[in-house]
Amino acid sequence: MAKELSAEEQQELDNLRQTIEQAIEDGVLTTAERDAITATMRADGNVTYEELELVRQLVSDKVAAGEIKLE
């Protein structure tokens, strides 16, 4: 069972979601956008399972499905 996220962890997840959504809204993921996503994930010095899962759902799965192109 997943542990409850702290308010700080939830805020970091929300920030990451916002960064990802801005990066993919045009359907193209640039190197700079990928770097921004990575930087957001690492901002607190800790990459969580929830952050990795969010990236998988919003980026990796969509790239694999052809919905997002990598630049």
N, C-alpha and C positions, 0 to 999 in steps of 0.2 A: 504494500500500500504506500502510495506517495505521501511524503510528509507535507504538512501545510507550509506554504511559502510565507516567509516573513513579509512585512510591508515593503521593506527594502528590496527583497528578491522580486516581489511582484512588480515594483516600479521598474527594476532593471529589465524584467521580461516585457513590460509595456514599452519601454524605450527601444528594446530590440525589435519588437513587432512594428513599431512606427518606422524605424530605420529600414527594415526589410520592405515594408509596404511602399515606402517612398522609392526605394531602389528598383522594385519590380513593376511599378505602375505603368511604365512605358513598354514592358514586355522584353526589355533587354537588360541584362545584368553586366555592367562594366567591371573592369578590374578595380577601379576606384570604389565602386559601390560594394564589391565583395570585401575590399579592405575595410570599408566603413562598418560593415556588418561584423567582421572579425574584431575590429577595435571595440565596438559596442559590447560584444560578448566578453571581451577580456578586460573591460574597464575596471572591474572590481578585483581583478587578479584571479578570478575563479569562473570557469566555464561549467555551468550546471547542466544536468540532464535535460531540464525543461528548456534551456536555451538551445541545446542541440536538437531537441525534438521540434522546436519552433522553426529552426532553420530547415530541418528535413521536410516538414509539412509545407512551408511557404516557399522554399527555394528548390531543394533537391528534387522533390517529387514533381514539381512543375517543369523543371529543366528536363527531367527524364520523359515527361509526357509531351514535351515539345511546346509547352505553353510559354516558356521563357527561353530566350536565346542568350548564350554567353558571348560576350564580346572579348 
